[in-house]
Amino acid sequence: MTPVSLEGKTLGKYRILEPLGRGGMAQVYRAYHPQLDRYVAIKVLRSDLMQEEEFLGRFKREAKAVAALRHPNIVQVFDFDFDVEDDLYYMVMELMEGDTLRAYLSSCRARGRQFDPGEMVRILLDVLQGLAYAHHEGIVHRDIKPANILLTRSGQAVVSDFGIAQIVGGTQYTASGALMGTFSYMSPEQGLEGRADVRSDIYSLGIVLYEMLTGRPPFDADTPLAILMKHLNDPLPLPRSIDPAIPEAFERVVLKALAKRPESRYQNATEMIEALQEAAGQAGVELPERIALADLQPLTAPPMPVGVFSGTARQGIVDAGFAQDDTDVSLEPRLPETHDAPSITSGLTFFPKLKTRGARIGATVLGTVIIMVLVNLGIVMLLGITRIPLYEYAWPVELLLVGIGLGLLTAELSSHVLLFVLMTLLGNGILLSYYSLTSNWEHWSFLWPIEPLMVIAAIIITIWAAMQGEQARRLVRVIGIALTAVAATAIPIVIGLGILRGILTVFF
């Protein structure tokens, strides 16, 4: 673990002066470079997150790329290094004077005031200029959020923490296997698959725009995973439904930036820049050349260096928690066992009164077992009453009973794998029903090609369902429900035809 405090120590050429804040991945310190007579911010990455064998190579490769970024809208990274004595990886950045967008949004909420449209667009354009440059250099931020956007005293918006998620987490995950990024601002593909490209940054910035327009992010829930599920499945609450005064042109920009499918969003930062400028023109919004910092003050105290605060200045911060809003790489403390994630889609569930998915799955399994027992007992009773050898049809009936349970689970879990298994199993159940009811088992000799054809059809349908984007999970649920109904209908038909065949055999 990183030491509790490095205050007073020396890391390479830098003398640590005081802590400025900490987050899930790092602790930030104010430091001094005596040779250059320059104050800097040093972010010390937590050593317990660096356990992957390939981390050192990735650190050197990614750090070199991030340190090479030179743009007025990106916080300059001066150095990355490794301290052998304390076993620490750290990065050295310019010490910015200004405030975070998160702090200013908090100030607006506390005052009950709206974000000035011109200032809003200017901030977003500055951020997009920085992103466009970084994306061109092959660097994806992966964690765009208000806490990583600094509003400087010189009137610019500057993006910080470029590359940290990539350096710590590699291409997809952290050393502990947790997803990188902040869930309220994370794109669906980043949350679902762990992959991120330039369009993921566009989505995250779209969330920032939504919050600037409405005063809150679009999705909120009790747990990070529940928030992620809302990004994946819930429709976006329209900004104008929250505040009808929001210009329609800005709402259109939000809707495109927050499309759940990456190919439906702006494909790069330049496209979003052009869309924002056009929207501002349509809304009659005049764009300032620079951000007017006179309006960007905390609720208390006169103007002071912020972005990173030190000494007694920290006492005057209204939103002092912003320094701790780093990427959280550990879900475990925030996901109590008693809170399951919400169902993948709403509306289609067999046990709506059960609040957790675990309870619904348990009820589905228990219900399937009860149905199987009751049906088998019913067949035994009919066997005793009619003396008809219904056991001849036991195999297809058992397969269809299993199909009912599998169909219910497929619908509840929206699982493509279960859907494939379900279709294959029901196909075999129907074939066995034919063989047993007709006693034409020898027909297998020419009907066997149906088996591989069923498997191929199941694969095609499963792949097709998976490619339906936002509707994929709902489609799987609908198919699962339909196949459950087929299995439930087939069982009494098979038993009824078996009884009819037995009666006809007796009399004819």
Buried (B, 14 or more C-beta within 10 A) or exposed (E): EBEEEBEEBBBBBBBBBBBBBBBBBBBBBBBBBEEEEBBBBBBBBBBEBBEBEEBEEBBEEBBEBBBEBEBEBBBBBBBBBBBEEBEBBBBBBBBBBBBBBBBBBBBBEEEEEBBBBBBBBBBBBBBBBBBBBBBEBEBBBBBBBBBBBBBBBEBBBBBBBBBBBBBBBBEEBBBBEBBBBBBBBBBBBBBBEBEBBBBBBBBBBBBBBBBBBBBBBBBEBEBBBBBBBBBBBBEBEEBBEBEEEBBEBBBBBBBBBBBBEBEBBBBBBBBBBEBBBEBBEEBEBEBEEEBEBEEBBBEEEEBBBBBBBBEEEBEBBBBEEBBBBBBBBEBEEEBEEEBBBBBBBEEBBBBEEBEBBEEBBEBBEEBBEEBBEEBBEEBEEBBEEBEBEBEBBBBBBBBBBBBBBBBBBBBBBBBBEBBBBBBBBBBBBBBBBBBBBEEEEEEEEEEEEBBEEBBEBBEEBBEEBBEEEBEBBBBBBBBBBEBBEBBBEBBEEBBEBBBEBBEEEEEE
